[in-house]
């Protein structure tokens, strides 16, 4: 048996056993990686080498963007931004059948991109929109389903920490190009769910709300503009080369802090302290995962696992369409039991060489990978957005799932479009001269 096969089986078996025992994914990655590399280098060399690789994995300046964006998102989440964006979304959806459900979709797209967190979006929109829709006679299970189904759009529409993570692990794919590349797929995700909601609303007789006058619309839009400016400043600043992703994330913190404490006056010093603690904890978890995954990436590269996996996958068929479909099915399965960040860190070095061999660009693959794994955040048994949405809506999983299946189908259709038509991922980056 080859070194790659032995190491691969050892890593897989160890991770599965440790996860079943309830061991955190970061610890499982480290233990599995050390056990695998010990077979090659010996224990005395494996331990210091692994420690060095873990340190090297987090000793990257660009990684500072992740904790800064997390902090900015938490400040915006607690700073009264959600209500203003919901008001804007309501004004935009007008008289569309099921306008409250459509408002939920648009608000998730706006707030998710501003906060950079699908969990924050599903919680904020569920707590605000849920009672309103229930009062208007909407089925509470359908309301929860559409909120859950559209919360991940903010993980694709920039700024996105998931895309920053992919940029690092993929060998330096442009963050600016990835940010622009995620815009159209993220919007298509939202539109596909709006179409499902439209037909469901027509069937159930959920009518649209009264359309605002021009004066009322302008008032709502002006109130939301300061929040939306965060996206424009950060994204266009990075894309235009005015500042780096790390500098942009720091600017996002300063801007969101000024907006919430001075302009809106919705956060005091006591609340800010709690936000800093919460952001620090989440950032530490993500950084630990990145360091742990860097050990695994090194072990896999050292033992030749990516090459072995690439050969095996390419041996499935000579048809690129079949191979890409198989990769998507694999990622959909992985996403059902693994969180977004570790999945990106683990499977990028394995699958990127395969997709490059098929003629995909790192940009196109990154958007496809992230889109696919975002679906896992709304599927059982692990989906963090799914269970956050169920909790905030106070509904049962078994009653929400029949509604979610309709949205799964629509989202999967968009995934296939993103997979097989590169234009959706590459048009905006090409337009900006980034690909």
Long-range contacts (C-beta under 8 A, 24 or more apart in sequence): 2-304, 2-308, 3-39, 3-40, 3-303, 3-304, 4-303, 4-304, 4-305, 4-307, 4-308, 5-308, 6-36, 6-39, 7-36, 7-37, 7-39, 7-40, 7-299, 7-300, 7-303, 7-305, 8-300, 8-303, 8-305, 8-308, 8-309, 10-35, 10-36, 10-39, 11-35, 11-36, 11-296, 11-299, 11-300, 11-305, 19-337, 25-289, 25-338, 25-339, 25-342, 26-285, 26-288, 26-289, 26-292, 26-342, 27-292, 29-289, 29-292, 29-293, 29-295, 29-296, 29-342, 29-346, 30-54, 30-292, 30-295, 32-296, 33-292, 33-295, 33-296, 33-298, 33-299, 34-295, 36-299, 36-303, 37-298, 37-299, 37-302, 37-303, 40-302, 40-303, 49-298, 50-295, 50-298, 53-294, 53-295, 53-298, 54-291, 54-292, 54-294, 54-295, 55-291, 56-294, 57-290, 57-291, 57-292, 57-293, 57-294, 57-295, 57-297, 58-287, 58-290, 58-291, 58-294, 60-168, 61-246, 62-164, 62-167, 62-168, 62-175, 62-244, 62-245, 62-246, 63-168, 63-287, 63-290, 64-246, 64-249, 64-250, 65-161, 65-164, 65-175, 65-245, 65-246, 65-248, 65-249, 66-161, 66-164, 66-165, 66-249, 66-283, 66-286, 66-287, 67-279, 67-280, 67-283, 67-286, 67-287, 68-246, 68-249, 68-250, 68-252, 68-253, 69-116, 69-159, 69-161, 69-164, 69-249, 69-252, 70-116, 70-117, 70-161, 70-279, 70-282, 70-283, 70-286, 71-253, 71-275, 71-276, 71-279, 71-283, 72-116, 72-230, 72-249, 72-252, 72-253, 72-255, 72-256, 73-114, 73-115, 73-116, 73-117, 73-120, 74-115, 74-117, 74-120, 74-275, 74-278, 74-279, 75-253, 75-256, 75-257, 75-260, 75-267, 75-272, 75-275, 76-114, 76-115, 76-227, 76-230, 76-256, 76-259, 76-260, 77-115, 77-117, 77-120, 77-124, 78-260, 78-266, 78-267, 78-271, 78-275, 79-256, 79-259, 79-260, 79-261, 79-264, 79-266, 79-267, 80-260, 80-264, 80-266, 81-111, 81-114, 81-115, 81-227, 81-259, 81-260, 81-264, 82-107, 82-111, 82-124, 82-125, 82-128, 83-128, 84-223, 84-224, 84-227, 85-110, 85-111, 85-114, 85-224, 85-227, 85-228, 86-111, 86-125, 86-128, 86-129, 87-220, 87-223, 87-224, 88-220, 88-221, 88-223, 88-224, 88-228, 90-209, 90-220, 91-212, 91-216, 91-217, 91-220, 91-221, 93-208, 93-209, 94-208, 94-209, 94-211, 94-212, 95-208, 95-209, 95-210, 95-211, 96-198, 96-208, 97-198, 97-201, 97-202, 97-206, 97-207, 97-208, 98-197, 98-198, 98-200, 98-201, 98-202, 98-204, 98-206, 98-208, 99-206, 99-207, 99-208, 99-209, 100-129, 100-132, 100-133, 100-136, 100-138, 100-206, 100-209, 101-133, 101-138, 101-142, 101-143, 101-146, 101-197, 101-200, 101-201, 101-206, 102-194, 102-197, 102-198, 103-129, 104-129, 104-133, 104-143, 104-146, 104-147, 104-150, 105-146, 105-150, 105-190, 105-193, 105-194, 105-197, 106-190, 106-194, 108-147, 108-150, 108-151, 108-153, 108-154, 108-190, 109-150, 109-153, 109-154, 109-157, 109-186, 109-187, 109-190, 110-228, 111-154, 112-151, 112-152, 112-153, 112-154, 112-155, 112-157, 113-153, 113-154, 113-157, 113-158, 113-159, 113-160, 113-186, 113-231, 114-154, 114-227, 114-228, 114-230, 114-231, 115-154, 116-154, 116-155, 116-159, 116-160, 116-161, 117-154, 118-151, 118-152, 118-154, 118-155, 118-374, 118-377, 118-384, 118-385, 119-151, 119-384, 119-385, 119-388, 121-151, 121-154, 122-147, 122-148, 122-151, 122-385, 122-388, 122-389, 122-392, 123-388, 123-389, 123-392, 125-151, 126-388, 126-389, 126-392, 126-393, 127-392, 130-392, 130-393, 136-206, 137-206, 138-206, 139-204, 139-403, 140-393, 140-395, 141-395, 141-396, 141-399, 141-400, 141-402, 141-403, 142-200, 142-403, 143-393, 144-389, 144-390, 144-393, 144-395, 144-400, 144-403, 145-400, 145-403, 145-404, 145-406, 145-407, 146-193, 146-196, 146-197, 146-403, 146-407, 147-389, 147-393, 148-378, 148-385, 148-386, 148-389, 148-390, 148-400, 148-404, 149-193, 149-378, 149-404, 149-407, 149-408, 149-411, 150-189, 150-190, 150-193, 150-407, 151-377, 151-378, 151-385, 151-389, 152-189, 152-374, 152-375, 152-377, 152-378, 152-385, 153-186, 153-187, 153-189, 153-190, 154-186, 155-186, 155-340, 155-370, 155-374, 155-377, 156-182, 156-183, 156-185, 156-186, 156-189, 156-367, 156-370, 156-371, 156-374, 157-182, 157-183, 157-186, 157-187, 158-182, 158-183, 158-231, 158-234, 158-235, 159-231, 159-234, 159-235, 159-238, 159-248, 159-249, 159-252, 160-370, 161-286, 162-340, 162-341, 162-344, 162-370, 162-373, 162-374, 163-366, 163-370, 164-245, 165-286, 165-290, 165-341, 165-344, 165-345, 166-344, 166-348, 166-366, 166-369, 166-370, 167-245, 167-366, 168-290, 169-293, 169-297, 169-344, 169-345, 169-348, 169-349, 170-348, 170-352, 170-362, 170-365, 170-366, 171-362, 173-362, 173-363, 173-366, 174-363, 174-429, 174-434, 174-435, 175-238, 175-245, 176-238, 176-239, 176-241, 176-245, 176-429, 176-432, 176-434, 177-363, 177-429, 177-432, 177-434, 177-435, 178-363, 178-366, 178-367, 179-235, 179-238, 179-239, 180-235, 180-239, 180-428, 180-429, 180-431, 180-432, 180-434, 181-363, 181-364, 181-366, 181-367, 181-425, 181-426, 181-428, 181-429, 181-435, 182-367, 182-370, 182-425, 183-428, 184-424, 184-425, 184-427, 184-428, 185-367, 185-371, 185-414, 185-418, 185-424, 185-425, 188-414, 188-417, 188-418, 188-424, 189-371, 189-411, 189-414, 192-407, 192-410, 192-411, 192-413, 192-414, 193-407, 193-410, 193-411, 195-410, 196-406, 196-407, 196-410, 200-406, 226-259, 226-263, 226-264, 227-259, 229-255, 230-255, 230-256, 230-259, 239-432, 239-434, 286-341, 289-341, 289-342, 289-345, 290-341, 290-345, 293-342, 293-345, 293-346, 294-345, 296-345, 296-346, 297-345, 297-349, 300-349, 300-350, 301-349, 305-350, 306-349, 306-350, 306-353, 307-353, 309-350, 309-351, 309-354, 310-350, 310-353, 310-354, 310-357, 313-351, 313-354, 314-354, 314-357, 320-358, 320-359, 321-420, 323-354, 323-358, 324-355, 324-358, 324-419, 324-420, 325-419, 327-351, 327-354, 327-355, 328-368, 328-372, 328-415, 328-416, 328-419, 331-369, 331-372, 331-373, 332-372, 332-375, 332-376, 334-373, 334-376, 335-372, 335-373, 335-374, 335-375, 335-376, 335-377, 335-379, 336-376, 336-379, 336-380, 336-381, 336-382, 336-383, 337-376, 337-381, 337-382, 338-376, 338-382, 339-376, 339-377, 339-382, 339-384, 340-370, 340-373, 340-374, 340-376, 340-377, 343-373, 343-376, 344-369, 344-370, 344-373, 360-422, 361-422, 361-426, 361-435, 363-425, 363-426, 363-429, 363-435, 364-422, 364-425, 364-426, 367-418, 367-424, 367-425, 368-415, 368-418, 368-419, 368-425, 371-414, 371-415, 371-418, 372-415, 375-408, 375-411, 375-412, 375-415, 378-404, 379-408
